[in-house]
């Protein structure tokens, strides 16, 4: 009788291991693949980044600490409040806000990637 129980446990363990192996292998094809961001093409604050802020942020942030109501006020507020760390998007509060919480759903991935590229390239102001 103990041999039958041992054999049953062995079969169950083998089946469980097989199931886990199949589940693990099937998950690999759905592994996270980070977006490909083009960092070589220069990004214009005036023509590409400001329009993103203007269309996605202006509704809630017009006046106050962050003011996206005009090109000049946008540039002034994101720099005066240290929301941008040129060359380092992960340390830039404006980028981390766009990629987490409620702000993430309000800004399309392509727009976030554009802002990421702009900050990585030094967050230059081509409006001057």
Backbone as JSON Lines, residues from 0, in Angstrom:
{"i":0,"aa":"X","n":[0.81,-1.18,0.0],"ca":[0.0,0.0,0.0],"c":[0.87,1.26,0.0]}
{"i":1,"aa":"X","n":[1.96,1.25,0.78],"ca":[2.83,2.41,0.83],"c":[3.52,2.65,-0.51]}
{"i":2,"aa":"X","n":[3.75,1.57,-1.28],"ca":[4.32,1.74,-2.62],"c":[3.34,2.46,-3.53]}
{"i":3,"aa":"X","n":[2.07,2.15,-3.4],"ca":[1.03,2.79,-4.22],"c":[0.93,4.28,-3.88]}
{"i":4,"aa":"X","n":[1.01,4.61,-2.6],"ca":[0.96,6.01,-2.17],"c":[2.2,6.74,-2.66]}
{"i":5,"aa":"X","n":[3.35,6.12,-2.55],"ca":[4.6,6.7,-3.01],"c":[4.56,6.95,-4.51]}
{"i":6,"aa":"X","n":[4.05,5.98,-5.27],"ca":[3.93,6.13,-6.73],"c":[2.97,7.26,-7.07]}
{"i":7,"aa":"X","n":[1.86,7.35,-6.35],"ca":[0.88,8.41,-6.59],"c":[1.51,9.78,-6.31]}
{"i":8,"aa":"X","n":[2.25,9.91,-5.23],"ca":[2.92,11.17,-4.91],"c":[3.95,11.53,-5.98]}
{"i":9,"aa":"X","n":[4.65,10.53,-6.46],"ca":[5.65,10.75,-7.51],"c":[4.99,11.24,-8.79]}
{"i":10,"aa":"X","n":[3.88,10.65,-9.15],"ca":[3.14,11.05,-10.36],"c":[2.62,12.47,-10.2]}
{"i":11,"aa":"X","n":[2.06,12.78,-9.04],"ca":[1.53,14.13,-8.8],"c":[2.66,15.16,-8.83]}
{"i":12,"aa":"X","n":[3.78,14.86,-8.2],"ca":[4.93,15.78,-8.19],"c":[5.45,15.99,-9.6]}
{"i":13,"aa":"X","n":[5.55,14.91,-10.38],"ca":[6.02,15.02,-11.76],"c":[5.05,15.87,-12.58]}
{"i":14,"aa":"X","n":[3.77,15.64,-12.41],"ca":[2.76,16.42,-13.13],"c":[2.83,17.89,-12.76]}
{"i":15,"aa":"X","n":[3.0,18.17,-11.47],"ca":[3.1,19.55,-11.01],"c":[4.34,20.24,-11.58]}
{"i":16,"aa":"X","n":[5.46,19.56,-11.57],"ca":[6.68,20.12,-12.14],"c":[6.52,20.37,-13.64]}
{"i":17,"aa":"X","n":[5.89,19.46,-14.34],"ca":[5.65,19.63,-15.78],"c":[4.77,20.86,-16.01]}
{"i":18,"aa":"X","n":[3.7,20.99,-15.23],"ca":[2.8,22.13,-15.36],"c":[3.54,23.45,-15.11]}
{"i":19,"aa":"X","n":[4.33,23.5,-14.05],"ca":[5.09,24.71,-13.75],"c":[6.11,25.05,-14.84]}
{"i":20,"aa":"X","n":[6.74,24.03,-15.4],"ca":[7.71,24.26,-16.48],"c":[7.01,24.84,-17.7]}
{"i":21,"aa":"X","n":[5.86,24.28,-18.05],"ca":[5.11,24.79,-19.2],"c":[4.65,26.22,-18.94]}
{"i":22,"aa":"X","n":[4.16,26.48,-17.74],"ca":[3.71,27.83,-17.41],"c":[4.86,28.83,-17.49]}
{"i":23,"aa":"X","n":[6.02,28.45,-16.99],"ca":[7.18,29.34,-17.03],"c":[7.62,29.62,-18.45]}
{"i":24,"aa":"X","n":[7.69,28.58,-19.28],"ca":[8.12,28.74,-20.67],"c":[7.13,29.61,-21.44]}
{"i":25,"aa":"X","n":[5.84,29.43,-21.2],"ca":[4.85,30.2,-21.93],"c":[4.88,31.68,-21.53]}
{"i":26,"aa":"X","n":[5.29,31.98,-20.32],"ca":[5.37,33.37,-19.87],"c":[6.54,34.11,-20.51]}
{"i":27,"aa":"X","n":[7.57,33.41,-20.91],"ca":[8.75,34.07,-21.47],"c":[8.42,34.87,-22.72]}
{"i":28,"aa":"X","n":[7.49,34.38,-23.54],"ca":[7.2,35.12,-24.76],"c":[6.41,36.4,-24.49]}
{"i":29,"aa":"X","n":[5.9,36.55,-23.27],"ca":[5.18,37.75,-22.9],"c":[6.0,38.62,-21.95]}
{"i":30,"aa":"X","n":[7.28,38.41,-21.93],"ca":[8.15,39.2,-21.05],"c":[8.1,40.66,-21.46]}
{"i":31,"aa":"X","n":[8.28,41.55,-20.5],"ca":[8.25,42.98,-20.75],"c":[9.37,43.38,-21.69]}
{"i":32,"aa":"X","n":[9.01,44.09,-22.72],"ca":[9.98,44.6,-23.68],"c":[9.86,46.12,-23.64]}
{"i":33,"aa":"X","n":[10.83,46.81,-23.03],"ca":[10.72,48.26,-22.9],"c":[10.62,48.93,-24.27]}
{"i":34,"aa":"X","n":[9.93,50.06,-24.3],"ca":[9.77,50.75,-25.58],"c":[11.11,51.18,-26.14]}
{"i":35,"aa":"X","n":[11.2,51.15,-27.46],"ca":[12.41,51.61,-28.14],"c":[12.3,53.12,-28.3]}
{"i":36,"aa":"X","n":[13.21,53.82,-27.69],"ca":[13.17,55.28,-27.73],"c":[14.36,55.77,-28.55]}
{"i":37,"aa":"X","n":[14.05,56.58,-29.55],"ca":[15.1,57.15,-30.41],"c":[15.73,58.34,-29.71]}
{"i":38,"aa":"X","n":[16.96,58.17,-29.28],"ca":[17.67,59.25,-28.59],"c":[18.58,60.03,-29.51]}
{"i":39,"aa":"X","n":[18.63,59.63,-30.78],"ca":[19.56,60.28,-31.71],"c":[18.93,61.45,-32.45]}
{"i":40,"aa":"X","n":[17.63,61.43,-32.65],"ca":[16.97,62.52,-33.35],"c":[16.7,63.66,-32.38]}
{"i":41,"aa":"X","n":[17.22,64.86,-32.66],"ca":[17.02,65.98,-31.74],"c":[15.53,66.28,-31.54]}
{"i":42,"aa":"X","n":[15.17,66.58,-30.3],"ca":[13.79,66.9,-29.94],"c":[13.71,68.38,-29.61]}
{"i":43,"aa":"X","n":[12.76,69.06,-30.22],"ca":[12.57,70.5,-30.04],"c":[11.59,70.78,-28.9]}
{"i":44,"aa":"X","n":[12.0,71.62,-27.96],"ca":[11.08,72.01,-26.9],"c":[9.9,72.77,-27.48]}
{"i":45,"aa":"X","n":[10.21,73.74,-28.31],"ca":[9.17,74.61,-28.87],"c":[8.17,73.84,-29.74]}
{"i":46,"aa":"X","n":[8.67,72.99,-30.62],"ca":[7.8,72.34,-31.61],"c":[7.26,70.98,-31.2]}
{"i":47,"aa":"X","n":[7.91,70.29,-30.24],"ca":[7.48,68.94,-29.9],"c":[7.1,68.76,-28.44]}
{"i":48,"aa":"X","n":[7.89,69.32,-27.51],"ca":[7.62,69.1,-26.09],"c":[6.53,70.04,-25.57]}
{"i":49,"aa":"X","n":[6.64,71.32,-25.87],"ca":[5.6,72.25,-25.41],"c":[4.21,71.85,-25.88]}
{"i":50,"aa":"X","n":[4.01,71.45,-27.14],"ca":[2.67,71.03,-27.54],"c":[2.13,69.84,-26.71]}
{"i":51,"aa":"X","n":[3.03,68.96,-26.25],"ca":[2.6,67.85,-25.4],"c":[2.09,68.4,-24.07]}
{"i":52,"aa":"X","n":[2.87,69.28,-23.44],"ca":[2.45,69.88,-22.18],"c":[1.17,70.68,-22.38]}
{"i":53,"aa":"X","n":[1.1,71.4,-23.48],"ca":[-0.05,72.25,-23.76],"c":[-1.33,71.42,-23.91]}
{"i":54,"aa":"X","n":[-1.25,70.28,-24.59],"ca":[-2.46,69.49,-24.81],"c":[-2.8,68.55,-23.66]}
{"i":55,"aa":"X","n":[-1.8,68.07,-22.92],"ca":[-2.06,67.09,-21.87],"c":[-2.09,67.67,-20.46]}
{"i":56,"aa":"X","n":[-1.43,68.78,-20.24],"ca":[-1.24,69.27,-18.86],"c":[-1.95,70.59,-18.58]}
{"i":57,"aa":"X","n":[-2.15,71.36,-19.61],"ca":[-2.68,72.72,-19.46],"c":[-4.05,72.75,-18.77]}
{"i":58,"aa":"X","n":[-4.86,71.74,-19.0],"ca":[-6.2,71.71,-18.41],"c":[-6.19,71.8,-16.89]}
{"i":59,"aa":"X","n":[-5.22,71.19,-16.26],"ca":[-5.14,71.2,-14.79],"c":[-4.06,72.13,-14.26]}
{"i":60,"aa":"X","n":[-3.06,72.42,-15.09],"ca":[-1.91,73.2,-14.62],"c":[-1.78,74.49,-15.43]}
{"i":61,"aa":"X","n":[-2.6,75.47,-15.11],"ca":[-2.5,76.79,-15.72],"c":[-2.49,77.8,-14.59]}
{"i":62,"aa":"X","n":[-1.34,78.33,-14.32],"ca":[-1.17,79.2,-13.17],"c":[-0.65,78.36,-12.01]}
{"i":63,"aa":"X","n":[-0.13,79.01,-11.01],"ca":[0.41,78.28,-9.87],"c":[1.85,77.88,-10.11]}
{"i":64,"aa":"X","n":[2.29,76.85,-9.39],"ca":[3.68,76.4,-9.47],"c":[4.02,75.94,-10.88]}
{"i":65,"aa":"X","n":[3.2,75.08,-11.44],"ca":[3.39,74.66,-12.82],"c":[2.36,75.36,-13.68]}
{"i":66,"aa":"X","n":[2.82,76.06,-14.69],"ca":[1.93,76.83,-15.55],"c":[2.24,76.48,-17.01]}
{"i":67,"aa":"X","n":[1.36,75.71,-17.61],"ca":[1.55,75.28,-19.0],"c":[0.7,76.1,-19.97]}
{"i":68,"aa":"X","n":[0.32,77.31,-19.57],"ca":[-0.58,78.1,-20.41],"c":[0.1,78.76,-21.61]}
{"i":69,"aa":"X","n":[1.43,78.92,-21.56],"ca":[2.14,79.5,-22.7],"c":[3.53,78.89,-22.79]}
{"i":70,"aa":"X","n":[4.17,79.09,-23.9],"ca":[5.52,78.56,-24.11],"c":[6.48,79.1,-23.05]}
{"i":71,"aa":"X","n":[6.43,80.41,-22.81],"ca":[7.32,81.04,-21.85],"c":[7.04,80.59,-20.42]}
{"i":72,"aa":"X","n":[5.77,80.55,-20.04],"ca":[5.43,80.16,-18.67],"c":[5.74,78.68,-18.42]}
{"i":73,"aa":"X","n":[5.59,77.86,-19.45],"ca":[5.91,76.44,-19.32],"c":[7.4,76.27,-19.06]}
{"i":74,"aa":"X","n":[8.23,76.91,-19.88],"ca":[9.68,76.8,-19.71],"c":[10.1,77.34,-18.35]}
{"i":75,"aa":"X","n":[9.57,78.48,-17.97],"ca":[9.93,79.09,-16.7],"c":[9.53,78.21,-15.51]}
{"i":76,"aa":"X","n":[8.32,77.69,-15.52],"ca":[7.86,76.93,-14.36],"c":[8.55,75.58,-14.2]}
{"i":77,"aa":"X","n":[8.84,74.89,-15.3],"ca":[9.49,73.58,-15.14],"c":[10.95,73.72,-14.76]}
{"i":78,"aa":"X","n":[11.55,74.86,-15.03],"ca":[12.94,75.08,-14.65],"c":[13.07,75.75,-13.28]}
{"i":79,"aa":"X","n":[12.18,76.67,-12.98],"ca":[12.22,77.36,-11.7],"c":[11.94,76.38,-10.56]}
{"i":80,"aa":"X","n":[11.1,75.42,-10.78],"ca":[10.72,74.47,-9.73],"c":[11.58,73.21,-9.74]}
{"i":81,"aa":"X","n":[12.57,73.16,-10.61],"ca":[13.5,72.02,-10.68],"c":[12.79,70.71,-11.04]}
{"i":82,"aa":"X","n":[11.79,70.8,-11.9],"ca":[11.11,69.6,-12.38],"c":[11.93,68.85,-13.42]}
{"i":83,"aa":"X","n":[12.94,69.52,-13.98],"ca":[13.77,68.92,-15.01],"c":[15.21,68.8,-14.51]}
{"i":84,"aa":"X","n":[15.77,67.61,-14.63],"ca":[17.2,67.39,-14.38],"c":[17.78,67.03,-15.74]}
{"i":85,"aa":"X","n":[18.36,68.02,-16.41],"ca":[18.86,67.83,-17.78],"c":[19.77,66.62,-17.87]}
{"i":86,"aa":"X","n":[19.47,65.76,-18.83],"ca":[20.28,64.57,-19.06],"c":[19.86,63.37,-18.23]}
{"i":87,"aa":"X","n":[18.91,63.54,-17.31],"ca":[18.52,62.44,-16.42],"c":[17.01,62.4,-16.21]}
{"i":88,"aa":"X","n":[16.28,61.76,-17.13],"ca":[14.82,61.72,-16.99],"c":[14.34,61.01,-15.72]}
{"i":89,"aa":"X","n":[15.06,59.97,-15.29],"ca":[14.64,59.23,-14.11],"c":[14.71,60.08,-12.84]}
{"i":90,"aa":"X","n":[15.52,61.13,-12.84],"ca":[15.61,62.04,-11.7],"c":[14.77,63.3,-11.91]}
{"i":91,"aa":"X","n":[14.12,63.41,-13.05],"ca":[13.29,64.57,-13.36],"c":[11.87,64.32,-12.89]}
{"i":92,"aa":"X","n":[11.42,65.15,-11.97],"ca":[10.09,64.98,-11.39],"c":[9.0,65.0,-12.45]}
{"i":93,"aa":"X","n":[9.17,65.82,-13.47],"ca":[8.14,65.89,-14.5],"c":[7.99,64.56,-15.23]}
{"i":94,"aa":"X","n":[9.11,63.87,-15.48],"ca":[9.04,62.58,-16.17],"c":[8.51,61.49,-15.24]}
{"i":95,"aa":"X","n":[8.96,61.49,-14.0],"ca":[8.48,60.45,-13.07],"c":[6.99,60.61,-12.8]}
{"i":96,"aa":"X","n":[6.5,61.84,-12.79],"ca":[5.05,62.07,-12.63],"c":[4.29,61.53,-13.84]}
{"i":97,"aa":"X","n":[4.85,61.71,-15.03],"ca":[4.18,61.25,-16.25],"c":[4.15,59.73,-16.38]}
{"i":98,"aa":"X","n":[5.0,59.06,-15.65],"ca":[5.1,57.6,-15.79],"c":[4.56,56.85,-14.59]}
{"i":99,"aa":"X","n":[3.81,57.55,-13.74],"ca":[3.24,56.87,-12.57],"c":[1.93,57.53,-12.17]}
{"i":100,"aa":"X","n":[1.15,56.8,-11.43],"ca":[-0.09,57.34,-10.89],"c":[-1.08,57.79,-11.95]}
{"i":101,"aa":"X","n":[-1.89,58.78,-11.6],"ca":[-2.96,59.23,-12.49],"c":[-2.44,59.94,-13.73]}
{"i":102,"aa":"X","n":[-1.25,60.5,-13.67],"ca":[-0.7,61.21,-14.82],"c":[-0.35,60.26,-15.96]}
{"i":103,"aa":"X","n":[0.0,59.02,-15.63],"ca":[0.41,58.05,-16.65],"c":[-0.69,57.84,-17.69]}
{"i":104,"aa":"X","n":[-1.93,57.75,-17.26],"ca":[-3.03,57.5,-18.2],"c":[-3.4,58.74,-19.0]}
{"i":105,"aa":"X","n":[-2.94,59.9,-18.57],"ca":[-3.29,61.15,-19.26],"c":[-2.31,61.54,-20.35]}
{"i":106,"aa":"X","n":[-1.18,60.88,-20.39],"ca":[-0.16,61.23,-21.37],"c":[0.21,59.97,-22.16]}
{"i":107,"aa":"X","n":[-0.05,59.97,-23.47],"ca":[0.26,58.79,-24.29],"c":[1.74,58.4,-24.24]}
{"i":108,"aa":"X","n":[2.0,57.13,-24.45],"ca":[3.36,56.59,-24.39],"c":[4.29,57.32,-25.35]}
{"i":109,"aa":"X","n":[3.85,57.59,-26.57],"ca":[4.71,58.28,-27.53],"c":[5.11,59.67,-27.01]}
{"i":110,"aa":"X","n":[4.18,60.35,-26.35],"ca":[4.5,61.67,-25.79],"c":[5.48,61.55,-24.63]}
{"i":111,"aa":"X","n":[5.28,60.56,-23.78],"ca":[6.23,60.34,-22.67],"c":[7.62,60.01,-23.21]}
{"i":112,"aa":"X","n":[7.68,59.21,-24.26],"ca":[8.97,58.87,-24.87],"c":[9.65,60.1,-25.46]}
{"i":113,"aa":"X","n":[8.86,60.99,-26.04],"ca":[9.4,62.23,-26.61],"c":[10.0,63.09,-25.5]}
{"i":114,"aa":"X","n":[9.31,63.2,-24.38],"ca":[9.8,63.97,-23.24],"c":[11.05,63.31,-22.67]}
{"i":115,"aa":"X","n":[11.06,61.99,-22.6],"ca":[12.24,61.25,-22.14],"c":[13.45,61.58,-23.01]}
{"i":116,"aa":"X","n":[13.26,61.55,-24.33],"ca":[14.35,61.86,-25.26],"c":[14.84,63.28,-25.08]}
{"i":117,"aa":"X","n":[13.9,64.21,-24.96],"ca":[14.26,65.62,-24.81],"c":[15.09,65.84,-23.54]}
{"i":118,"aa":"X","n":[14.66,65.26,-22.42],"ca":[15.41,65.42,-21.17],"c":[16.79,64.76,-21.29]}
{"i":119,"aa":"X","n":[16.84,63.56,-21.88],"ca":[18.1,62.85,-22.06],"c":[19.07,63.67,-22.9]}
{"i":120,"aa":"X","n":[18.55,64.38,-23.89],"ca":[19.38,65.19,-24.77],"c":[19.78,66.53,-24.14]}
{"i":121,"aa":"X","n":[19.42,66.75,-22.9],"ca":[19.85,67.97,-22.2],"c":[18.74,68.96,-21.91]}
{"i":122,"aa":"X","n":[17.5,68.65,-22.29],"ca":[16.35,69.52,-22.01],"c":[16.61,70.95,-22.46]}
{"i":123,"aa":"X","n":[16.99,71.09,-23.72],"ca":[17.34,72.41,-24.25],"c":[16.12,73.21,-24.63]}
{"i":124,"aa":"X","n":[16.24,74.52,-24.51],"ca":[15.18,75.44,-24.91],"c":[15.56,76.04,-26.25]}
{"i":125,"aa":"X","n":[14.87,75.64,-27.29],"ca":[15.15,76.18,-28.64],"c":[14.23,77.34,-28.97]}
{"i":126,"aa":"X","n":[13.63,77.93,-27.96],"ca":[12.72,79.07,-28.15],"c":[13.46,80.39,-28.09]}
{"i":127,"aa":"X","n":[14.7,80.37,-27.7],"ca":[15.43,81.63,-27.53],"c":[16.09,82.1,-28.8]}
